[in-house]
Amino acid sequence: MTKTLYLVRHAEAEKPAGGAYDFQRVLTSQGLIDAARMGRLLAGKDVKPAVLISSPAERTTMTAQVLAEQLHIDFHQTVFLEKLYEGAPRHYLSAINELPETASSAMIVGHNPSITYLAEYLCHEILGNMPTAAVVAIEFANLKWAEVSNRTGKMIFYDSPEKLAGFDLP
């Protein structure tokens, strides 16, 4: 069975203010708009991940919530993994390898640079630097989640708010 993974970088967040913790940074108004726009784009592609995973940081949580609303999936079922906050790509990969086989698709909302490095590692595509709210869809043909590794995926699409500038979405 083909598996599909959606890797999402959190939307634009406020810069850390004096004394504020990085973990608590919230989305800017533009970040909220971009997350909703990307959610509408994904909904238009009939994306409906069976599993939604997020770093527990405020900006990733907010991004995941906006996406869940747009995709009409239950945000309360989101799996929050501490290892994704400040985690290396191997932490993201272990989250993928631990997905239940019953799930044909999953979405991970995380942080750069790890989310970009992971996408490049999985599908051997040069993405550069995923902008905020960007999403990469990767398919894995005839693999179990535990078998997902270097160059085992094929990039299906890569979109970002910048790429959608000038396009009207429902």
MIDO-80504 format. One record per atom (N, C-alpha, C, O): x, y, z. Coordinates in steps of 0.05 Angstrom, whole numbers, padded with zeros to 5 digits, always signed. Layout:
N
XYZ;...
//
This chain:
170
+00017-00024+00000;+00000+00000+00000;+00018+00025+00000;+00038+00026+00014;+00010+00044-00016;+00025+00070-00017;+00019+00086+00008;-00004+00088+00016;+00040+00097+00019;+00037+00115+00043;+00043+00143+00033;+00060+00148+00016;+00030+00163+00045;+00035+00191+00039;+00041+00206+00064;+00027+00205+00084;+00063+00221+00063;+00072+00238+00085;+00071+00267+00077;+00081+00274+00056;+00060+00284+00094;+00059+00312+00090;+00077+00325+00111;+00071+00323+00135;+00098+00338+00103;+00116+00352+00121;+00110+00382+00119;+00111+00393+00097;+00104+00394+00142;+00096+00422+00142;+00114+00438+00161;+00118+00430+00184;+00125+00460+00152;+00139+00478+00169;+00118+00496+00182;+00100+00505+00168;+00121+00502+00207;+00102+00520+00221;+00100+00546+00206;+00119+00555+00192;+00077+00560+00209;+00073+00586+00196;+00089+00607+00210;+00101+00602+00231;+00090+00631+00199;+00106+00653+00209;+00098+00659+00239;+00075+00662+00246;+00119+00661+00255;+00115+00666+00284;+00128+00693+00291;+00146+00703+00278;+00119+00703+00314;+00130+00728+00324;+00159+00723+00332;+00167+00701+00340;+00175+00744+00329;+00203+00743+00338;+00202+00743+00369;+00184+00754+00381;+00222+00729+00381;+00222+00728+00410;+00226+00756+00422;+00245+00770+00415;+00208+00763+00440;+00210+00789+00454;+00227+00786+00479;+00232+00763+00487;+00236+00808+00490;+00253+00806+00514;+00241+00788+00536;+00219+00793+00545;+00256+00768+00543;+00248+00750+00564;+00229+00728+00555;+00223+00710+00571;+00219+00729+00531;+00201+00708+00521;+00216+00683+00514;+00239+00684+00505;+00204+00660+00517;+00216+00635+00510;+00209+00628+00482;+00187+00633+00472;+00228+00616+00467;+00224+00608+00440;+00200+00589+00438;+00184+00591+00419;+00197+00571+00457;+00176+00552+00457;+00148+00565+00456;+00129+00553+00446;+00146+00589+00467;+00120+00602+00470;+00113+00622+00448;+00093+00635+00449;+00130+00623+00427;+00125+00642+00405;+00099+00634+00391;+00094+00611+00385;+00082+00654+00386;+00056+00650+00373;+00058+00659+00344;+00076+00672+00336;+00038+00650+00328;+00037+00658+00300;+00030+00688+00298;+00014+00699+00314;+00041+00701+00278;+00033+00728+00271;+00007+00727+00257;-00003+00705+00250;-00006+00750+00252;-00031+00750+00237;-00026+00740+00209;-00043+00726+00198;-00003+00746+00197;+00004+00735+00170;+00008+00705+00172;+00000+00691+00153;+00019+00695+00193;+00023+00667+00197;-00004+00652+00198;-00007+00631+00186;-00023+00664+00212;-00050+00652+00213;-00063+00651+00185;-00076+00632+00178;-00060+00673+00170;-00071+00675+00143;-00058+00653+00125;-00071+00639+00111;-00031+00652+00127;-00016+00632+00110;-00024+00603+00117;-00027+00587+00099;-00026+00597+00143;-00034+00570+00151;-00061+00563+00140;-00065+00541+00130;-00080+00582+00143;-00107+00577+00132;-00107+00573+00102;-00121+00556+00091;-00091+00589+00089;-00089+00587+00059;-00078+00560+00051;-00087+00548+00032;-00057+00552+00065;-00045+00526+00058;-00064+00503+00065;-00066+00483+00050;-00079+00507+00086;-00100+00487+00093;-00121+00485+00071;-00130+00462+00064;-00130+00507+00061;-00149+00507+00039;-00138+00494+00014;-00151+00479+00000;-00112+00500+00008;-00099+00487-00015;-00099+00456-00011;-00106+00442-00029;-00091+00447+00013;-00090+00418+00018;-00118+00406+00017;-00122+00384+00007;-00138+00420+00028;-00166+00410+00027;-00175+00407-00003;-00189+00388-00009;-00167+00426-00019;-00173+00424-00048;-00160+00401-00062;-00169+00392-00083;-00139+00390-00050;-00125+00367-00061;-00135+00341-00047;-00123+00320-00050;-00156+00344-00031;-00168+00322-00016;-00149+00309+00004;-00150+00285+00008;-00132+00325+00015;-00113+00315+00036;-00129+00311+00061;-00143+00329+00070;-00126+00288+00073;-00140+00281+00098;-00122+00262+00113;-00127+00237+00113;-00101+00272+00127;-00082+00254+00140;-00096+00237+00162;-00112+00248+00177;-00089+00212+00163;-00099+00194+00183;-00088+00201+00211;-00100+00196+00231;-00063+00211+00211;-00049+00218+00236;-00038+00246+00232;-00025+00252+00212;-00042+00263+00253;-00030+00290+00253;-00011+00291+00277;-00019+00286+00300;+00014+00297+00271;+00035+00298+00292;+00046+00326+00292;+00049+00339+00271;+00052+00337+00315;+00063+00364+00317;+00083+00365+00340;+00081+00351+00360;+00102+00383+00337;+00119+00392+00359;+00100+00406+00378;+00080+00418+00370;+00105+00405+00404;+00087+00418+00423;+00092+00449+00426;+00078+00461+00442;+00111+00460+00412;+00115+00489+00413;+00089+00503+00404;+00074+00493+00388;+00085+00527+00415;+00060+00542+00410;+00056+00547+00380;+00034+00544+00370;+00077+00554+00365;+00074+00561+00337;+00067+00537+00320;+00052+00539+00301;+00078+00513+00327;+00071+00489+00312;+00043+00480+00320;+00027+00471+00303;+00036+00482+00345;+00009+00475+00354;-00012+00492+00341;-00032+00482+00332;-00007+00518+00339;-00026+00536+00326;-00029+00529+00296;-00051+00529+00285;-00006+00524+00283;-00007+00516+00255;-00023+00491+00251;-00039+00489+00233;-00017+00471+00267;-00032+00445+00266;-00062+00449+00270;-00078+00436+00256;-00069+00467+00288;-00097+00471+00294;-00111+00484+00270;-00134+00476+00262;-00098+00504+00258;-00110+00517+00234;-00113+00497+00211;-00133+00496+00198;-00092+00481+00207;-00094+00460+00186;-00116+00440+00191;-00131+00433+00173;-00118+00431+00216;-00139+00412+00223;-00167+00423+00217;-00184+00409+00207;-00170+00449+00224;-00196+00462+00218;-00202+00462+00188;-00225+00456+00180;-00182+00469+00172;-00186+00471+00143;-00191+00443+00131;-00205+00441+00111;-00178+00423+00142;-00180+00396+00131;-00203+00380+00144;-00207+00357+00136;-00217+00392+00162;-00239+00379+00176;-00231+00353+00189;-00244+00332+00186;-00209+00354+00204;-00200+00331+00220;-00200+00340+00249;-00198+00364+00255;-00201+00321+00267;-00203+00326+00295;-00176+00334+00307;-00158+00317+00310;-00173+00360+00313;-00148+00370+00324;-00142+00357+00351;-00118+00354+00358;-00162+00349+00366;-00158+00337+00392;-00144+00309+00390;-00136+00298+00411;-00143+00298+00366;-00129+00272+00362;-00099+00277+00355;-00085+00257+00351;-00091+00302+00354;-00063+00308+00347;-00044+00295+00367;-00048+00296+00392;-00022+00283+00357;-00002+00272+00374;+00021+00292+00376;+00032+00301+00356;+00027+00301+00401;+00048+00320+00405;+00073+00305+00415;+00072+00291+00435;+00095+00309+00401;+00120+00295+00407;+00141+00316+00415;+00149+00332+00399;+00149+00314+00440;+00170+00332+00451;+00196+00331+00435;+00210+00351+00431;+00202+00306+00425;+00227+00303+00410;+00228+00319+00384;+00250+00322+00373;+00206+00329+00375;+00206+00345+00350;+00214+00374+00355;+00222+00388+00336;+00212+00383+00380;+00221+00410+00386;+00251+00409+00390;+00261+00395+00407;+00266+00424+00374;+00295+00424+00374;+00306+00397+00366;+00330+00391+00370;+00289+00380+00354;+00298+00354+00346;+00313+00353+00320;+00309+00370+00303;+00331+00334+00318;+00346+00330+00293;+00328+00314+00274;+00308+00303+00282;+00335+00314+00248;+00319+00298+00229;+00315+00269+00237;+00294+00258+00231;+00334+00258+00252;+00331+00230+00261;+00307+00227+00280;+00295+00206+00281;+00301+00248+00295;+00278+00247+00313;+00252+00247+00297;+00233+00233+00304;+00252+00263+00276;+00228+00263+00258;+00225+00236+00245;+00203+00225+00243;+00248+00225+00235;+00247+00199+00222;+00237+00177+00241;+00222+00160+00232;+00246+00178+00266;+00236+00157+00285;+00206+00160+00289;+00192+00140+00293;+00196+00185+00289;+00167+00188+00291;+00152+00176+00267;+00131+00164+00271;+00164+00178+00244;+00152+00166+00220;+00153+00136+00221;+00134+00122+00216;+00177+00125+00229;+00181+00096+00230;+00163+00083+00251;+00158+00059+00250;+00153+00099+00270;+00135+00088+00292;+00105+00091+00285;+00089+00084+00302;+00099+00102+00262;+00071+00105+00255;+00057+00078+00252;+00069+00059+00244;+00031+00077+00259;+00017+00051+00256;+00013+00045+00227;+00007+00062+00210;+00016+00019+00220;+00013+00010+00192;-00015+00015+00182;-00019+00016+00157;-00035+00017+00199;-00062+00022+00191;-00066+00050+00179;-00086+00055+00165;-00047+00068+00185;-00049+00096+00174;-00036+00097+00147;-00013+00091+00143;-00052+00105+00127;-00041+00107+00100;-00029+00134+00095;-00014+00138+00075;-00034+00153+00113;-00023+00180+00110;-00018+00193+00137;-00031+00186+00157;+00001+00211+00137;+00007+00225+00162;+00017+00253+00155;+00029+00258+00134;+00013+00272+00174;+00023+00299+00171;+00039+00305+00196;+00031+00300+00218;+00063+00317+00191;+00080+00326+00213;+00084+00356+00211;+00093+00365+00190;+00078+00370+00232;+00083+00399+00233;+00107+00404+00250;+00107+00397+00274;+00128+00415+00239;+00153+00418+00254;+00168+00443+00247;+00157+00463+00238;+00194+00442+00253;+00212+00465+00252;+00234+00461+00232;+00242+00439+00225;+00244+00484+00222;+00268+00484+00206;+00292+00486+00224;+00289+00497+00246;+00315+00476+00217;+00321+00465+00190;+00314+00435+00188;+00315+00424+00166;+00306+00422+00210;+00302+00393+00209;+00281+00384+00189;+00284+00364+00176;+00259+00399+00187;+00237+00391+00169;+00247+00391+00140;+00240+00374+00124;+00263+00411+00133;+00274+00413+00106;+00294+00390+00101;+00293+00377+00081;+00313+00387+00120;+00333+00365+00117;+00319+00338+00114;+00328+00322+00098;+00298+00333+00130;+00284+00308+00128;+00272+00304+00101;+00274+00282+00089;+00258+00324+00091;+00245+00322+00064;+00267+00316+00043;+00262+00298+00026;+00289+00330+00044;+00310+00325+00024;+00321+00296+00027;+00327+00283+00007;+00324+00287+00051;+00335+00260+00057;+00316+00239+00047;+00325+00219+00035;+00290+00242+00051;+00271+00222+00043;+00267+00219+00013;+00263+00197+00003;+00267+00242-00001;+00261+00240-00030;+00284+00249-00048;+00281+00250-00072;+00307+00255-00036;+00331+00263-00051;+00325+00286-00071;+00333+00285-00094;+00311+00306-00061;+00306+00330-00076;+00319+00353-00061;+00320+00353-00037;+00329+00373-00076;+00341+00396-00063;+00319+00417-00060;+00309+00428-00080;+00311+00423-00035;+00290+00442-00030;+00302+00469-00021;+00288+00489-00022;+00326+00469-00012;+00338+00494-00002;+00329+00499+00027;+00337+00485+00045;+00311+00518+00030;+00301+00525+00057;+00271+00528+00055;+00261+00546+00042;+00257+00509+00067;+00227+00510+00066;+00218+00536+00080;+00224+00540+00103;+00203+00553+00066;+00193+00577+00079;+00171+00570+00099;+00161+00547+00100;+00164+00589+00116;+00143+00584+00136;+00117+00576+00122;+00111+00587+00101;+00103+00557+00134;+00077+00547+00124;+00080+00530+00098;+00060+00522+00087;+00104+00524+00090;+00108+00507+00066;+00101+00478+00073;+00103+00469+00096;+00092+00464+00052;+00086+00435+00055;+00098+00419+00033;+00097+00427+00009;+00109+00396+00040;+00120+00377+00020;+00104+00351+00023;+00101+00341+00046;+00094+00341+00001;+00080+00315+00002;+00099+00294-00010;+00110+00298-00032;+00103+00272+00004;+00121+00251-00005;+00106+00224-00004;+00093+00218+00016;+00108+00209-00026;+00095+00183-00027;+00117+00161-00024;+00139+00164-00034;+00109+00139-00011;+00126+00116-00008;+00110+00092-00018;+00090+00084-00007;+00120+00081-00040;+00106+00059-00053;+00115+00032-00041;+00139+00026-00039;+00095+00016-00033;+00100-00011-00024;+00120-00013+00000;+00136-00031+00001;+00119+00007+00018;+00136+00007+00041;+00119+00008+00066;+00097+00019+00067;+00129-00004+00087;+00118+00000+00114;+00130+00026+00125;+00152+00034+00117;+00116+00038+00144;+00127+00063+00156;+00155+00057+00168;+00172+00074+00167;+00158+00034+00179;+00184+00027+00192;+00206+00025+00171;+00230+00025+00179;+00200+00022+00146;+00220+00020+00125;+00227+00046+00112;+00245+00048+00095;+00213+00067+00118;+00218+00094+00107;+00246+00103+00115;+00253+00103+00139;+00262+00110+00096;+00289+00119+00101;+00300+00136+00078;+00284+00147+00062;+00326+00138+00076;+00339+00154+00055;+00331+00146+00027;+00333+00123+00020;+00321+00166+00012;+00315+00162-00017;+00293+00142-00022;+00291+00131-00044;+00276+00137-00003;+00254+00117-00007;+00228+00130-00016;+00209+00116-00024;+00227+00156-00016;+00203+00170-00023;+00204+00185-00049;+00226+00190-00060;+00181+00193-00060;+00179+00209-00084;+00163+00234-00077;+00141+00232-00067;+00174+00257-00083;+00160+00282-00078;+00137+00284-00097;+00141+00282-00121;+00113+00289-00086;+00089+00292-00102;+00084+00322-00108;+00077+00329-00130;+00086+00338-00087;+00084+00367-00091;+00098+00382-00068;+00103+00371-00047;+00105+00406-00074;+00118+00424-00055;+00106+00451-00059;+00110+00464-00080;+00091+00461-00039;+00078+00487-00041;+00084+00504-00017;+00090+00494+00005;+00083+00530-00021;+00087+00549+00001;+00070+00574-00005;+00061+00578-00028;+00065+00590+00015;+00049+00615+00010;+00061+00632-00012;+00046+00644-00028;+00088+00633-00014;+00101+00649-00035;+00094+00639-00063;+00090+00654-00081;+00094+00612-00066;+00088+00600-00091;+00059+00605-00100;+00052+00605-00123;+00042+00610-00080;+00013+00614-00085;+00005+00643-00089;-00018+00649-00094;+00025+00661-00086;+00019+00689-00088;+00005+00695-00115;+00014+00686-00136;-00018+00708-00114;-00032+00715-00138;-00054+00695-00146;-00069+00700-00164;-00054+00672-00132;-00074+00651-00138;-00097+00654-00117;-00092+00656-00093;-00121+00653-00127;-00144+00653-00109;-00151+00625-00101;-00153+00607-00117;-00155+00621-00075;-00164+00596-00064;-00191+00599-00052;-00198+00621-00042;-00207+00578-00052;-00234+00580-00040;-00232+00587-00011;-00253+00589+00003;
//
